[in-house]
Amino acid sequence: MEQQDALFQNFLSEEEINWSHIPPRAPHHGGLWEVGVKAFKFYFKQVVSNTCLTYEEFLTILIQIEGLLNSRPLTPLSCEVEDLQILTPGHFLIGRNITAIPEPLMVELNDNRLIGGNY
């Protein structure tokens, strides 16, 4: 374990990587991720307000807000005016927009459905 730790330290020093930490009791230094937390709290309060939720309801709302936040536009994918494709955080997570229609799972199909060009 100590050898791996030493190798890691050597790698960091060779690549000139320096860690910068958020000061204790100063979450406002988080900047970008704090905006995400603020947005989540805003949408969560809008949906839930004072409602008492079951675990399943809470989880459903949590996942829906996560999908909403990960589908917000970051930048256009091309400079063409006609191209309306945008880059979203979902592209970094799953390779496409999170709100896109999921591709069908071929694993769930019966084997006889795949024979004879029925796919």
C-alpha positions, 0 to 999 in steps of 0.5 A: 500500500505504501509503495502504491502511495509513493508511486501515486505521489511521484506521478502527481509531482511529475505531472505537476498536479496540485490539489486545491481544496475548498476551505472548511465552512466555506461552501460558497467556494464550490461555485459550479456544483453549488449552482447544481445543488441550488437548482435541485433544491429549487425544483424539489421545493416547487414539486414537494412543498410540504408534502410527506412522501413515501420512499418510492415517491421521493426516489421518483421525484429525485430521478426526474429532477436529476434527468431535468438537470442533466438535460439542460443545454450547455452548448450547441453541437455545431455552428450550423443555424439549422442544427438544433442539437445541443450538448447536455450533461447527459452526453457525458453520462450516457453518450446522448441526451437523457430525455432522448427515447431509449433504444430498445433492449434486444436482450429482452426479446425472445430468440424466435423474434430475431430469426427471419429478419424480425428485429 
